[in-house]
């Protein structure tokens, strides 16, 4: 007969896996949403530019007064509690600077860049928590692990061994690029 603690551990593990799967799916959807919003903004700008060029006054905007909010007149208002753009992690590409990431993510990248510069290997989230001066408790370590996994999923970090993280190939210093 299995122990109660063993059964509880199995259920907890199953629930944790489900949470991880849902987080990954939410991250994927957030990334797709960010890309779609970016494309939508680019099309809005293109349409406005064409409207300006084709305007009866020949596109002369010298006398045009721009009121605050005029450019975002048809932009939807963000619902309360919505994720702010700075907290999203975009998919890494060569010319993307670190500044597009929130401070927490930049801090992780900087710690790993320092390790690469010092020719040290990948780091665990427990080691990262200690480097950051955090209490090395499960809640803090799991928060770092979640952020590191998100950075792996977006191409900023690599996970050469389970639970060990390093900068992904091509990701360089804070200016981005390679």
Backbone as JSON Lines, residues from 0, in Angstrom:
{"i":0,"aa":"X","n":[0.85,-1.18,0.0],"ca":[0.0,0.0,0.0],"c":[0.89,1.25,0.0]}
{"i":1,"aa":"X","n":[0.68,2.15,-0.94],"ca":[1.52,3.35,-1.03],"c":[1.26,4.27,0.16]}
{"i":2,"aa":"X","n":[2.28,5.03,0.52],"ca":[2.15,5.95,1.64],"c":[1.36,7.19,1.22]}
{"i":3,"aa":"X","n":[0.76,7.81,2.19],"ca":[-0.01,9.02,1.94],"c":[0.92,10.13,1.44]}
{"i":4,"aa":"X","n":[2.09,10.23,2.05],"ca":[3.04,11.26,1.64],"c":[3.47,11.02,0.19]}
{"i":5,"aa":"X","n":[3.7,9.76,-0.16],"ca":[4.08,9.44,-1.53],"c":[2.99,9.82,-2.52]}
{"i":6,"aa":"X","n":[1.74,9.53,-2.17],"ca":[0.62,9.9,-3.04],"c":[0.51,11.42,-3.17]}
{"i":7,"aa":"X","n":[0.69,12.13,-2.05],"ca":[0.63,13.59,-2.1],"c":[1.75,14.16,-2.96]}
{"i":8,"aa":"X","n":[2.94,13.58,-2.85],"ca":[4.06,14.04,-3.68],"c":[3.78,13.83,-5.15]}
{"i":9,"aa":"X","n":[3.16,12.68,-5.49],"ca":[2.81,12.42,-6.89],"c":[1.81,13.45,-7.39]}
{"i":10,"aa":"X","n":[0.8,13.73,-6.58],"ca":[-0.21,14.71,-6.99],"c":[0.41,16.1,-7.12]}
{"i":11,"aa":"X","n":[1.28,16.45,-6.18],"ca":[1.95,17.75,-6.23],"c":[2.8,17.86,-7.5]}
{"i":12,"aa":"X","n":[3.53,16.81,-7.82],"ca":[4.36,16.8,-9.01],"c":[3.5,16.96,-10.27]}
{"i":13,"aa":"X","n":[2.38,16.27,-10.31],"ca":[1.47,16.4,-11.45],"c":[0.93,17.8,-11.58]}
{"i":14,"aa":"X","n":[0.55,18.39,-10.45],"ca":[0.03,19.76,-10.47],"c":[1.12,20.74,-10.9]}
{"i":15,"aa":"X","n":[2.35,20.54,-10.43],"ca":[3.45,21.41,-10.81],"c":[3.72,21.32,-12.3]}
{"i":16,"aa":"X","n":[3.7,20.11,-12.83],"ca":[3.92,19.94,-14.28],"c":[2.85,20.67,-15.07]}
{"i":17,"aa":"X","n":[1.6,20.59,-14.6],"ca":[0.5,21.25,-15.29],"c":[0.7,22.77,-15.26]}
{"i":18,"aa":"X","n":[1.11,23.3,-14.11],"ca":[1.38,24.73,-13.99],"c":[2.49,25.14,-14.94]}
{"i":19,"aa":"X","n":[3.56,24.35,-15.0],"ca":[4.67,24.65,-15.91],"c":[4.21,24.65,-17.36]}
{"i":20,"aa":"X","n":[3.37,23.66,-17.73],"ca":[2.86,23.59,-19.1],"c":[2.02,24.82,-19.42]}
{"i":21,"aa":"X","n":[1.15,25.21,-18.48],"ca":[0.3,26.38,-18.7],"c":[1.12,27.66,-18.77]}
{"i":22,"aa":"X","n":[2.17,27.77,-17.94],"ca":[3.04,28.95,-18.0],"c":[3.71,29.04,-19.36]}
{"i":23,"aa":"X","n":[4.22,27.91,-19.85],"ca":[4.88,27.91,-21.15],"c":[3.9,28.3,-22.25]}
{"i":24,"aa":"X","n":[2.67,27.79,-22.16],"ca":[1.66,28.15,-23.17],"c":[1.32,29.63,-23.07]}
{"i":25,"aa":"X","n":[1.19,30.15,-21.85],"ca":[0.89,31.57,-21.67],"c":[2.04,32.43,-22.2]}
{"i":26,"aa":"X","n":[3.27,32.0,-21.96],"ca":[4.42,32.73,-22.48],"c":[4.42,32.75,-24.0]}
{"i":27,"aa":"X","n":[4.1,31.6,-24.6],"ca":[4.05,31.52,-26.06],"c":[2.97,32.46,-26.6]}
{"i":28,"aa":"X","n":[1.82,32.47,-25.96],"ca":[0.73,33.32,-26.41],"c":[1.1,34.79,-26.21]}
{"i":29,"aa":"X","n":[1.76,35.13,-25.09],"ca":[2.19,36.51,-24.86],"c":[3.17,36.95,-25.95]}
{"i":30,"aa":"X","n":[4.08,36.06,-26.33],"ca":[5.04,36.4,-27.38],"c":[4.33,36.62,-28.71]}
{"i":31,"aa":"X","n":[3.37,35.77,-29.03],"ca":[2.61,35.93,-30.27],"c":[1.82,37.23,-30.25]}
{"i":32,"aa":"X","n":[1.23,37.54,-29.09],"ca":[0.46,38.78,-28.94],"c":[1.37,39.99,-29.15]}
{"i":33,"aa":"X","n":[2.55,39.96,-28.55],"ca":[3.49,41.08,-28.7],"c":[3.88,41.26,-30.16]}
{"i":34,"aa":"X","n":[4.13,40.16,-30.85],"ca":[4.51,40.24,-32.27],"c":[3.35,40.78,-33.1]}
{"i":35,"aa":"X","n":[2.13,40.32,-32.81],"ca":[0.96,40.78,-33.55],"c":[0.71,42.27,-33.3]}
{"i":36,"aa":"X","n":[0.87,42.7,-32.04],"ca":[0.69,44.12,-31.73],"c":[1.74,44.97,-32.43]}
{"i":37,"aa":"X","n":[2.96,44.48,-32.49],"ca":[4.04,45.2,-33.19],"c":[3.69,45.36,-34.67]}
{"i":38,"aa":"X","n":[3.24,44.27,-35.29],"ca":[2.88,44.32,-36.71],"c":[1.72,45.3,-36.92]}
{"i":39,"aa":"X","n":[0.73,45.24,-36.02],"ca":[-0.43,46.13,-36.13],"c":[0.02,47.58,-36.04]}
{"i":40,"aa":"X","n":[0.92,47.9,-35.11],"ca":[1.42,49.26,-34.96],"c":[2.16,49.71,-36.22]}
{"i":41,"aa":"X","n":[2.95,48.81,-36.81],"ca":[3.67,49.16,-38.03],"c":[2.71,49.47,-39.17]}
{"i":42,"aa":"X","n":[1.63,48.7,-39.29],"ca":[0.64,48.96,-40.33],"c":[-0.09,50.27,-40.08]}
{"i":43,"aa":"X","n":[-0.39,50.58,-38.82],"ca":[-1.04,51.86,-38.48],"c":[-0.15,53.02,-38.89]}
{"i":44,"aa":"X","n":[1.13,52.9,-38.58],"ca":[2.08,53.97,-38.93],"c":[2.17,54.12,-40.45]}
{"i":45,"aa":"X","n":[2.24,53.0,-41.15],"ca":[2.32,53.04,-42.62],"c":[1.08,53.72,-43.2]}
{"i":46,"aa":"X","n":[-0.09,53.35,-42.68],"ca":[-1.34,53.95,-43.18],"c":[-1.35,55.45,-42.91]}
{"i":47,"aa":"X","n":[-0.92,55.88,-41.74],"ca":[-0.89,57.3,-41.41],"c":[0.08,58.06,-42.31]}
{"i":48,"aa":"X","n":[1.2,57.43,-42.59],"ca":[2.18,58.1,-43.47],"c":[1.61,58.26,-44.88]}
{"i":49,"aa":"X","n":[0.97,57.23,-45.38],"ca":[0.37,57.32,-46.72],"c":[-0.74,58.37,-46.71]}
{"i":50,"aa":"X","n":[-1.56,58.41,-45.66],"ca":[-2.59,59.43,-45.55],"c":[-1.98,60.83,-45.58]}
{"i":51,"aa":"X","n":[-0.85,60.99,-44.91],"ca":[-0.18,62.29,-44.86],"c":[0.33,62.69,-46.25]}
{"i":52,"aa":"X","n":[0.95,61.73,-46.93],"ca":[1.5,62.02,-48.26],"c":[0.39,62.33,-49.25]}
{"i":53,"aa":"X","n":[-0.72,61.63,-49.15],"ca":[-1.82,61.82,-50.09],"c":[-2.79,62.92,-49.67]}
{"i":54,"aa":"X","n":[-2.52,63.6,-48.58],"ca":[-3.4,64.66,-48.1],"c":[-3.46,65.78,-49.14]}
{"i":55,"aa":"X","n":[-4.59,66.51,-49.2],"ca":[-4.75,67.58,-50.19],"c":[-3.68,68.66,-50.09]}
{"i":56,"aa":"X","n":[-3.11,68.89,-48.9],"ca":[-2.09,69.92,-48.78],"c":[-0.7,69.42,-49.15]}
{"i":57,"aa":"X","n":[-0.62,68.21,-49.7],"ca":[0.64,67.66,-50.18],"c":[1.52,67.1,-49.08]}
{"i":58,"aa":"X","n":[0.93,66.84,-47.93],"ca":[1.7,66.25,-46.83],"c":[2.43,67.27,-45.99]}
{"i":59,"aa":"X","n":[2.09,68.57,-46.17],"ca":[2.75,69.61,-45.38],"c":[2.18,69.56,-43.96]}
{"i":60,"aa":"X","n":[3.03,69.19,-43.01],"ca":[2.57,69.06,-41.64],"c":[3.12,70.18,-40.76]}
{"i":61,"aa":"X","n":[3.7,71.21,-41.36],"ca":[4.3,72.29,-40.58],"c":[3.28,73.0,-39.71]}
{"i":62,"aa":"X","n":[2.08,73.18,-40.21],"ca":[1.06,73.9,-39.45],"c":[0.16,72.99,-38.66]}
{"i":63,"aa":"X","n":[0.4,71.7,-38.7],"ca":[-0.46,70.75,-38.02],"c":[-0.08,70.65,-36.55]}
{"i":64,"aa":"X","n":[-1.07,70.77,-35.71],"ca":[-0.82,70.64,-34.29],"c":[-1.16,69.21,-33.86]}
{"i":65,"aa":"X","n":[-0.22,68.58,-33.18],"ca":[-0.45,67.23,-32.69],"c":[-0.84,67.32,-31.23]}
{"i":66,"aa":"X","n":[-2.02,66.8,-30.92],"ca":[-2.49,66.81,-29.54],"c":[-2.09,65.51,-28.87]}
{"i":67,"aa":"X","n":[-1.85,65.56,-27.57],"ca":[-1.48,64.33,-26.87],"c":[-2.56,63.26,-27.06]}
{"i":68,"aa":"X","n":[-2.14,62.08,-27.37],"ca":[-3.06,60.97,-27.57],"c":[-3.6,60.86,-28.98]}
{"i":69,"aa":"X","n":[-3.26,61.8,-29.84],"ca":[-3.79,61.77,-31.2],"c":[-3.3,60.55,-31.97]}
{"i":70,"aa":"X","n":[-2.05,60.16,-31.73],"ca":[-1.52,59.02,-32.46],"c":[-2.13,57.71,-32.0]}
{"i":71,"aa":"X","n":[-2.63,57.68,-30.78],"ca":[-3.18,56.44,-30.24],"c":[-4.71,56.47,-30.2]}
{"i":72,"aa":"X","n":[-5.31,57.28,-31.05],"ca":[-6.76,57.42,-31.02],"c":[-7.47,56.1,-31.26]}
{"i":73,"aa":"X","n":[-6.93,55.26,-32.16],"ca":[-7.61,54.0,-32.42],"c":[-6.93,52.83,-31.73]}
{"i":74,"aa":"X","n":[-6.03,53.1,-30.83],"ca":[-5.39,52.03,-30.06],"c":[-6.31,51.63,-28.93]}
{"i":75,"aa":"X","n":[-6.43,50.33,-28.66],"ca":[-7.29,49.9,-27.58],"c":[-6.66,50.28,-26.24]}
{"i":76,"aa":"X","n":[-7.53,50.6,-25.28],"ca":[-6.99,50.9,-23.96],"c":[-6.64,49.59,-23.27]}
{"i":77,"aa":"X","n":[-5.54,49.61,-22.54],"ca":[-5.09,48.39,-21.87],"c":[-6.01,48.09,-20.7]}
{"i":78,"aa":"X","n":[-6.47,46.84,-20.58],"ca":[-7.33,46.5,-19.45],"c":[-6.53,46.56,-18.15]}
{"i":79,"aa":"X","n":[-7.22,46.79,-17.06],"ca":[-6.54,46.83,-15.78],"c":[-5.93,45.48,-15.48]}
{"i":80,"aa":"X","n":[-4.73,45.52,-14.94],"ca":[-4.06,44.29,-14.59],"c":[-3.36,43.63,-15.77]}
{"i":81,"aa":"X","n":[-3.4,44.28,-16.93],"ca":[-2.77,43.69,-18.1],"c":[-1.25,43.73,-17.92]}
{"i":82,"aa":"X","n":[-0.58,42.81,-18.57],"ca":[0.87,42.76,-18.49],"c":[1.44,43.96,-19.2]}
{"i":83,"aa":"X","n":[2.36,44.66,-18.55],"ca":[2.99,45.82,-19.16],"c":[4.0,45.34,-20.19]}
{"i":84,"aa":"X","n":[4.19,46.1,-21.28],"ca":[5.12,45.66,-22.33],"c":[6.51,45.35,-21.81]}
{"i":85,"aa":"X","n":[7.01,46.08,-20.79],"ca":[8.36,45.83,-20.3],"c":[8.49,44.48,-19.61]}
{"i":86,"aa":"X","n":[7.37,43.88,-19.17],"ca":[7.48,42.6,-18.47],"c":[7.43,41.43,-19.45]}
{"i":87,"aa":"X","n":[7.21,41.7,-20.7],"ca":[7.21,40.64,-21.69],"c":[8.64,40.36,-22.15]}
{"i":88,"aa":"X","n":[8.87,39.12,-22.54],"ca":[10.19,38.74,-23.02],"c":[10.08,38.45,-24.51]}
{"i":89,"aa":"X","n":[10.6,39.34,-25.35],"ca":[10.53,39.11,-26.79],"c":[11.5,38.01,-27.21]}
{"i":90,"aa":"X","n":[11.24,37.43,-28.35],"ca":[12.15,36.42,-28.9],"c":[13.44,37.14,-29.3]}
{"i":91,"aa":"X","n":[14.58,36.56,-28.92],"ca":[15.88,37.19,-29.19],"c":[16.17,37.17,-30.68]}
{"i":92,"aa":"X","n":[16.72,38.27,-31.15],"ca":[17.26,38.36,-32.5],"c":[18.51,39.22,-32.4]}
{"i":93,"aa":"X","n":[19.36,39.13,-33.37],"ca":[20.71,39.69,-33.28],"c":[20.77,41.17,-32.89]}
{"i":94,"aa":"X","n":[19.92,42.0,-33.44],"ca":[20.03,43.43,-33.18],"c":[19.23,43.9,-31.97]}
{"i":95,"aa":"X","n":[18.61,42.99,-31.24],"ca":[17.75,43.34,-30.11],"c":[18.59,43.64,-28.86]}
{"i":96,"aa":"X","n":[18.48,44.85,-28.29],"ca":[19.26,45.2,-27.09],"c":[18.63,44.61,-25.83]}
{"i":97,"aa":"X","n":[19.42,44.49,-24.81],"ca":[18.94,43.97,-23.53],"c":[17.9,44.91,-22.91]}
{"i":98,"aa":"X","n":[17.94,46.17,-23.29],"ca":[17.05,47.16,-22.68],"c":[15.57,46.88,-22.94]}
{"i":99,"aa":"X","n":[15.25,45.98,-23.87],"ca":[13.85,45.64,-24.1],"c":[13.31,44.76,-22.98]}
{"i":100,"aa":"X","n":[14.2,44.23,-22.16],"ca":[13.81,43.36,-21.05],"c":[13.67,44.16,-19.77]}
{"i":101,"aa":"X","n":[12.88,43.63,-18.84],"ca":[12.76,44.27,-17.54],"c":[14.08,44.13,-16.79]}
{"i":102,"aa":"X","n":[14.23,44.9,-15.74],"ca":[15.46,44.93,-14.96],"c":[15.81,43.54,-14.42]}
{"i":103,"aa":"X","n":[14.81,42.78,-13.98],"ca":[15.08,41.44,-13.44],"c":[15.72,40.54,-14.5]}
{"i":104,"aa":"X","n":[15.21,40.58,-15.71],"ca":[15.76,39.75,-16.77],"c":[17.17,40.23,-17.17]}
{"i":105,"aa":"X","n":[17.35,41.55,-17.21],"ca":[18.67,42.1,-17.52],"c":[19.69,41.67,-16.47]}
{"i":106,"aa":"X","n":[19.25,41.62,-15.23],"ca":[20.14,41.21,-14.13],"c":[20.6,39.77,-14.31]}
{"i":107,"aa":"X","n":[19.69,38.9,-14.72],"ca":[20.04,37.5,-14.97],"c":[21.04,37.42,-16.12]}
{"i":108,"aa":"X","n":[20.75,38.13,-17.21],"ca":[21.66,38.11,-18.36],"c":[23.04,38.65,-17.98]}
{"i":109,"aa":"X","n":[23.07,39.71,-17.17],"ca":[24.35,40.29,-16.78],"c":[25.16,39.3,-15.94]}
{"i":110,"aa":"X","n":[24.5,38.61,-15.02],"ca":[25.2,37.62,-14.19],"c":[25.78,36.51,-15.05]}
{"i":111,"aa":"X","n":[25.02,36.07,-16.04],"ca":[25.52,35.0,-16.91],"c":[26.6,35.51,-17.87]}
{"i":112,"aa":"X","n":[26.48,36.76,-18.31],"ca":[27.52,37.35,-19.16],"c":[28.83,37.45,-18.38]}
{"i":113,"aa":"X","n":[28.73,37.81,-17.11],"ca":[29.94,37.87,-16.27],"c":[30.59,36.5,-16.14]}
{"i":114,"aa":"X","n":[29.78,35.47,-16.0],"ca":[30.33,34.11,-15.9],"c":[31.01,33.71,-17.2]}
{"i":115,"aa":"X","n":[30.41,34.05,-18.33],"ca":[31.02,33.73,-19.62],"c":[32.35,34.48,-19.76]}
{"i":116,"aa":"X","n":[32.34,35.76,-19.39],"ca":[33.55,36.57,-19.48],"c":[34.68,36.0,-18.61]}
{"i":117,"aa":"X","n":[34.31,35.42,-17.47],"ca":[35.3,34.83,-16.56],"c":[35.57,33.36,-16.87]}
{"i":118,"aa":"X","n":[35.04,32.89,-17.99],"ca":[35.21,31.5,-18.44],"c":[34.71,30.5,-17.4]}
{"i":119,"aa":"X","n":[33.58,30.83,-16.77],"ca":[32.95,29.92,-15.82],"c":[31.79,29.24,-16.54]}
{"i":120,"aa":"X","n":[31.39,28.1,-16.07],"ca":[30.34,27.32,-16.71],"c":[28.95,27.8,-16.37]}
{"i":121,"aa":"X","n":[27.96,27.02,-16.8],"ca":[26.56,27.35,-16.52],"c":[26.29,27.43,-15.01]}
{"i":122,"aa":"X","n":[25.21,28.09,-14.66],"ca":[24.87,28.33,-13.26],"c":[23.47,27.8,-12.97]}
{"i":123,"aa":"X","n":[23.25,27.36,-11.73],"ca":[21.92,26.94,-11.31],"c":[21.17,28.14,-10.75]}
{"i":124,"aa":"X","n":[19.88,28.01,-10.59],"ca":[19.08,29.11,-10.05],"c":[19.4,29.34,-8.57]}
{"i":125,"aa":"X","n":[19.76,28.29,-7.85],"ca":[20.18,28.46,-6.45],"c":[21.44,29.31,-6.38]}
{"i":126,"aa":"X","n":[22.38,29.03,-7.27],"ca":[23.62,29.82,-7.29],"c":[23.32,31.27,-7.68]}
{"i":127,"aa":"X","n":[22.39,31.46,-8.63],"ca":[22.02,32.81,-9.03],"c":[21.4,33.56,-7.86]}
{"i":128,"aa":"X","n":[20.52,32.9,-7.12],"ca":[19.88,33.54,-5.97],"c":[20.93,33.99,-4.97]}
{"i":129,"aa":"X","n":[21.92,33.16,-4.73],"ca":[23.0,33.51,-3.8],"c":[23.8,34.7,-4.33]}
{"i":130,"aa":"X","n":[24.1,34.7,-5.64],"ca":[24.85,35.81,-6.26],"c":[24.07,37.11,-6.12]}
{"i":131,"aa":"X","n":[22.76,37.05,-6.25],"ca":[21.92,38.25,-6.16],"c":[21.67,38.67,-4.72]}
{"i":132,"aa":"X","n":[22.17,37.9,-3.75],"ca":[21.97,38.24,-2.35],"c":[20.58,37.92,-1.85]}
{"i":133,"aa":"X","n":[19.88,37.04,-2.55],"ca":[18.53,36.65,-2.15],"c":[18.6,35.51,-1.13]}
{"i":134,"aa":"X","n":[17.53,35.35,-0.38],"ca":[17.42,34.17,0.46],"c":[17.28,32.97,-0.47]}
{"i":135,"aa":"X","n":[18.07,31.95,-0.25],"ca":[18.0,30.76,-1.1],"c":[16.91,29.86,-0.55]}
{"i":136,"aa":"X","n":[15.67,30.27,-0.82],"ca":[14.49,29.52,-0.41],"c":[13.74,29.11,-1.66]}
{"i":137,"aa":"X","n":[12.94,28.04,-1.57],"ca":[12.27,27.54,-2.77],"c":[11.49,28.59,-3.56]}
{"i":138,"aa":"X","n":[10.81,29.5,-2.9],"ca":[10.01,30.5,-3.63],"c":[10.9,31.39,-4.49]}
{"i":139,"aa":"X","n":[12.02,31.84,-3.95],"ca":[12.93,32.7,-4.71],"c":[13.59,31.94,-5.85]}
{"i":140,"aa":"X","n":[14.02,30.72,-5.55],"ca":[14.69,29.9,-6.57],"c":[13.72,29.58,-7.7]}
{"i":141,"aa":"X","n":[12.46,29.25,-7.36],"ca":[11.46,28.95,-8.39],"c":[11.14,30.18,-9.24]}
{"i":142,"aa":"X","n":[11.13,31.36,-8.61],"ca":[10.88,32.58,-9.39],"c":[12.01,32.81,-10.39]}
{"i":143,"aa":"X","n":[13.24,32.59,-9.96],"ca":[14.38,32.72,-10.88],"c":[14.32,31.65,-11.96]}
{"i":144,"aa":"X","n":[13.96,30.42,-11.57],"ca":[13.87,29.33,-12.54],"c":[12.83,29.65,-13.61]}
{"i":145,"aa":"X","n":[11.7,30.2,-13.2],"ca":[10.65,30.56,-14.15],"c":[11.16,31.62,-15.14]}
{"i":146,"aa":"X","n":[11.86,32.62,-14.63],"ca":[12.4,33.66,-15.51],"c":[13.47,33.08,-16.44]}
{"i":147,"aa":"X","n":[14.34,32.23,-15.89],"ca":[15.39,31.63,-16.72],"c":[14.78,30.76,-17.81]}
{"i":148,"aa":"X","n":[13.77,29.97,-17.47],"ca":[13.1,29.12,-18.47],"c":[12.46,29.97,-19.56]}
{"i":149,"aa":"X","n":[11.87,31.1,-19.16],"ca":[11.26,32.0,-20.14],"c":[12.32,32.56,-21.08]}
{"i":150,"aa":"X","n":[13.48,32.92,-20.53],"ca":[14.57,33.41,-21.36],"c":[15.1,32.32,-22.29]}
{"i":151,"aa":"X","n":[15.11,31.07,-21.83],"ca":[15.51,29.94,-22.69],"c":[14.51,29.8,-23.83]}
{"i":152,"aa":"X","n":[13.23,29.84,-23.5],"ca":[12.18,29.67,-24.52],"c":[12.24,30.76,-25.58]}
{"i":153,"aa":"X","n":[12.72,31.97,-25.2],"ca":[12.78,33.08,-26.14],"c":[14.14,33.21,-26.82]}
{"i":154,"aa":"X","n":[15.09,32.3,-26.5],"ca":[16.37,32.3,-27.19],"c":[17.46,33.14,-26.56]}
{"i":155,"aa":"X","n":[17.22,33.74,-25.4],"ca":[18.23,34.56,-24.74],"c":[19.23,33.7,-23.98]}
{"i":156,"aa":"X","n":[18.76,32.61,-23.4],"ca":[19.61,31.72,-22.62],"c":[19.59,30.33,-23.22]}
{"i":157,"aa":"X","n":[20.57,29.52,-22.81],"ca":[20.61,28.1,-23.17],"c":[20.62,27.31,-21.87]}
{"i":158,"aa":"X","n":[20.11,26.09,-21.94],"ca":[20.11,25.19,-20.79],"c":[20.83,23.91,-21.2]}
{"i":159,"aa":"X","n":[22.18,23.94,-21.15],"ca":[22.95,22.79,-21.63],"c":[22.72,21.52,-20.81]}
{"i":160,"aa":"X","n":[22.37,21.67,-19.56],"ca":[22.03,20.54,-18.69],"c":[20.81,20.97,-17.88]}
{"i":161,"aa":"X","n":[19.96,20.04,-17.5],"ca":[18.75,20.41,-16.76],"c":[19.08,21.26,-15.53]}
{"i":162,"aa":"X","n":[18.45,22.44,-15.45],"ca":[18.62,23.32,-14.31],"c":[19.88,24.16,-14.32]}
{"i":163,"aa":"X","n":[20.67,24.09,-15.39],"ca":[21.9,24.88,-15.49],"c":[21.78,25.8,-16.7]}
{"i":164,"aa":"X","n":[22.03,27.09,-16.48],"ca":[21.77,28.09,-17.5],"c":[23.03,28.87,-17.87]}
{"i":165,"aa":"X","n":[23.09,29.27,-19.14],"ca":[24.16,30.11,-19.65],"c":[23.59,30.95,-20.78]}
{"i":166,"aa":"X","n":[24.33,31.96,-21.23],"ca":[23.88,32.77,-22.36],"c":[23.77,31.89,-23.6]}
{"i":167,"aa":"X","n":[22.78,32.16,-24.42],"ca":[22.61,31.43,-25.67],"c":[23.69,31.86,-26.66]}
{"i":168,"aa":"X","n":[23.94,31.02,-27.63],"ca":[24.93,31.32,-28.67],"c":[24.54,32.62,-29.36]}
{"i":169,"aa":"X","n":[25.47,33.57,-29.45],"ca":[25.23,34.82,-30.14],"c":[24.76,35.96,-29.25]}
{"i":170,"aa":"X","n":[24.22,35.66,-28.07],"ca":[23.77,36.72,-27.16],"c":[25.02,37.29,-26.51]}
{"i":171,"aa":"X","n":[25.17,38.62,-26.64],"ca":[26.39,39.27,-26.12],"c":[26.07,40.2,-24.97]}
{"i":172,"aa":"X","n":[26.8,41.27,-24.86],"ca":[26.66,42.22,-23.77],"c":[25.36,42.99,-23.8]}
{"i":173,"aa":"X","n":[25.19,43.94,-22.85],"ca":[23.94,44.66,-22.69],"c":[23.45,45.4,-23.93]}
{"i":174,"aa":"X","n":[24.31,45.69,-24.87],"ca":[23.87,46.36,-26.09],"c":[23.14,45.44,-27.03]}
{"i":175,"aa":"X","n":[23.1,44.13,-26.71],"ca":[22.47,43.17,-27.6],"c":[23.43,42.8,-28.7]}
{"i":176,"aa":"X","n":[22.92,42.29,-29.76],"ca":[23.76,41.91,-30.89],"c":[24.63,40.74,-30.57]}
{"i":177,"aa":"X","n":[25.68,40.54,-31.37],"ca":[26.55,39.41,-31.12],"c":[27.97,39.83,-30.87]}
